[in-house]
Amino acid sequence: MSDPISQRPTRIRVDLDAISSNLRAIRARVNVPVMAIVKANAYGHGLLPVARHLQSQGIDQLGVAFVEEGIALRRAGLTVPILVLGGMFGPQVAQYLEHDLEITVSSLAKLRQVEAATEALGRKAVVHLKIDTGMERIGVHSYSCGPFIEAACTSRWCTIKGIYSHLACADDPISQMTAQQVERFAEACAHIERIGAPMPIRHLANSGGVLHFPETWLDMVRPGIAMFGVMPEPASHHTLDLRPALSLLSQVVYFKVVKAGHPVSYGATWAPKNDSRVVTIPIGYGDGWPRALSSRGSVLIRGERHSMVGRVCMDQFMVDLGANGSAYNEDEVVLIGTQGNESITTEDVAISAGTIPYEILTGLNERIPRLYDSG
Ligand SMILES: *Cc1c(COP(=O)(O)O)cnc(C)c1O
């Protein structure tokens, strides 16, 4: 703890017990195995500590976006099954095999690339077939996937462990899109039955699916953001008792009185109408605290909510306490989390910044030390 970087007054605290509690709530609801999605540094919570914790909680499987993320998990000693969700590049197949990572195969051409590499290395690949049921991102279109499925199921070099698709609108409980995607996915799976191949694990549900659409749970679910206690869409109603795992904290580094009409920060976009007490907080967009929060966001100091004023700088931003607000240097500042009776959620920050909670969480970068609480 003498490391000055981990001593930075700005820090993220991750409550690992909240993650376990959310996982328990999800499992109790869906009653099928869970593939916990830990891409993008576990949604900003820290890839390795979160993955280790999930493994200690008996997680069935982990999912990441890129092969590099899977390799980092294996190098850290993680032993659970890991699926790489993103599109595979041909030259990467050897890396998947070497690190025992499951491959998303999203086209016939990619299937052939996997087969060529596995045959050359004399080692079978474990794959999940990706069907596009409406996202138009990666995957074989459900309406023309017959030949792809037949080729995969008869491949000597691939073990077909899973078949899956991704939901485009599951954060919206009233969207008709999800029912259509469920139907298209069922049609794709019917090809497997038709050729008499064993049915692999069928998985479809992201957090939105887990929260709002039981017909998407199938044989396994793939929650990401919900496991961290954050809603996929700020307006989502809570159908599960989830606890936010991440808090973002800092401390007052400077206090001053700004005279009426004297503008604050770059561009001189804001000035107090009357003399006002203004404090400076040492975190900025260089840490991933969005510049879009300029004169829009708020923070908690001494249990009260105060407005961010002027433009967010790379490393600092200012907060107006008004004529009578009080704060001292080193007072705790809560950017995300709870102080006294007040809380600011990641969803609140996303609304103020005009974005989604995912972008807020994954934007918080390596410059901010992360501390882990449990037990
Ligand atoms: C990111 C991702 C998920 C998890 O999404 P959440 O909305 O965070 O639950 C699941 N499946 C795939 C394919 C993904 O890319």
PDBQT file of the ligand as one rigid body, heavy atoms in Angstrom, charges set to zero:
ROOT
HETATM    1  C1  LIG A 401     -21.760  -7.797 -24.125  1.00  0.00    +0.000 C 
HETATM    2  C2  LIG A 401     -22.482  -9.032 -24.461  1.00  0.00    +0.000 A 
HETATM    3  C3  LIG A 401     -23.328  -9.635 -23.522  1.00  0.00    +0.000 A 
HETATM    4  C4  LIG A 401     -23.651  -9.021 -22.184  1.00  0.00    +0.000 C 
HETATM    5  O1  LIG A 401     -24.461  -7.881 -22.379  1.00  0.00    +0.000 OA
HETATM    6  P1  LIG A 401     -25.141  -7.114 -21.151  1.00  0.00    +0.000 P 
HETATM    7  O2  LIG A 401     -26.122  -6.222 -21.802  1.00  0.00    +0.000 OA
HETATM    8  O3  LIG A 401     -24.034  -6.366 -20.475  1.00  0.00    +0.000 OA
HETATM    9  O4  LIG A 401     -25.734  -8.128 -20.269  1.00  0.00    +0.000 OA
HETATM   10  C5  LIG A 401     -23.893 -10.847 -23.862  1.00  0.00    +0.000 A 
HETATM   11  N1  LIG A 401     -23.661 -11.406 -25.062  1.00  0.00    +0.000 NA
HETATM   12  C6  LIG A 401     -22.876 -10.834 -26.000  1.00  0.00    +0.000 A 
HETATM   13  C7  LIG A 401     -22.677 -11.503 -27.331  1.00  0.00    +0.000 C 
HETATM   14  C8  LIG A 401     -22.277  -9.620 -25.743  1.00  0.00    +0.000 A 
HETATM   15  O5  LIG A 401     -21.525  -9.036 -26.692  1.00  0.00    +0.000 OA
ENDROOT
TORSDOF 0
